[in-house]
């Protein structure tokens, strides 16, 4: 299991489009991919779970990858989040 804290820099947070992009990236990997935010845990492979976390711009999440390809998944997801998730 690997985990890393990262700041969401999208101007409007994880609304539908960036949440979908995050999920699409997460689905490419076998590892279980979740993130913790304000005491809750969200499944990064579920758009509804990501949207339900209500992550806003400037919020810090802790990304957690656990599985066979966890290192690759963590790198790809942190790169995608840092890049603004398509926004």
C-alpha positions as semicolon CSV with decimal commas, in nm:
position;residue;x (nm);y (nm);z (nm)
1;X;0,000;0,000;0,000
2;X;0,124;0,348;-0,089
3;X;-0,030;0,678;0,010
4;X;0,037;1,040;-0,065
5;X;-0,124;1,371;0,025
6;X;-0,203;1,602;-0,263
7;X;-0,381;1,936;-0,301
8;X;-0,670;1,966;-0,547
9;X;-0,596;2,268;-0,766
10;X;-0,900;2,266;-0,997
11;X;-1,078;2,603;-0,968
12;X;-1,413;2,432;-0,906
13;X;-1,286;2,126;-0,716
14;X;-1,384;1,771;-0,808
15;X;-1,710;1,840;-0,990
16;X;-1,846;1,605;-1,257
17;X;-1,590;1,642;-1,538
18;X;-1,269;1,618;-1,328
19;X;-1,427;1,349;-1,110
20;X;-1,498;1,148;-1,426
21;X;-1,142;1,200;-1,548
22;X;-1,006;1,086;-1,211
23;X;-1,225;0,774;-1,223
24;X;-1,125;0,695;-1,582
25;X;-0,757;0,714;-1,485
26;X;-0,810;0,504;-1,171
27;X;-0,998;0,234;-1,365
28;X;-0,686;0,164;-1,573
29;X;-0,526;-0,005;-1,272
30;X;-0,597;-0,327;-1,083
31;X;-0,511;-0,174;-0,746
32;X;-0,779;-0,057;-0,506
33;X;-0,765;0,323;-0,524
34;X;-0,930;0,538;-0,261
35;X;-0,878;0,875;-0,102
36;X;-0,944;1,012;0,242
37;X;-1,092;1,357;0,294
38;X;-1,232;1,513;0,611
39;X;-1,256;1,180;0,793
40;X;-1,431;0,998;0,508
41;X;-1,308;0,758;0,243
42;X;-1,404;0,773;-0,124
43;X;-1,356;0,510;-0,394
44;X;-1,160;0,681;-0,674
45;X;-1,311;0,437;-0,927
46;X;-1,667;0,556;-0,855
47;X;-1,783;0,893;-0,987
48;X;-2,063;0,908;-0,729
49;X;-1,822;0,835;-0,447
50;X;-1,580;1,105;-0,567
51;X;-1,861;1,360;-0,610
52;X;-2,000;1,269;-0,268
53;X;-1,673;1,365;-0,101
54;X;-1,740;1,733;-0,194
55;X;-1,374;1,819;-0,252
56;X;-1,319;2,187;-0,331
57;X;-1,027;2,381;-0,476
58;X;-0,737;2,397;-0,230
59;X;-0,850;2,092;-0,030
60;X;-0,592;1,828;0,056
61;X;-0,678;1,462;0,002
62;X;-0,476;1,154;0,092
63;X;-0,461;0,924;-0,209
64;X;-0,423;0,552;-0,127
65;X;-0,330;0,280;-0,378
66;X;-0,317;-0,084;-0,274
67;X;-0,241;-0,368;-0,514
68;X;-0,010;-0,515;-0,775
69;X;0,035;-0,194;-0,974
70;X;0,009;0,054;-0,684
71;X;0,328;0,247;-0,768
72;X;0,226;0,303;-1,130
73;X;-0,127;0,398;-1,026
74;X;-0,002;0,649;-0,768
75;X;0,231;0,817;-1,019
76;X;-0,038;0,839;-1,288
77;X;-0,304;0,972;-1,052
78;X;-0,082;1,230;-0,881
79;X;0,031;1,349;-1,226
80;X;-0,332;1,373;-1,342
81;X;-0,441;1,563;-1,029
82;X;-0,142;1,799;-1,047
83;X;-0,224;1,859;-1,413
84;X;-0,579;1,972;-1,327
85;X;-0,767;1,658;-1,442
86;X;-0,833;1,798;-1,787
87;X;-0,934;2,150;-1,683
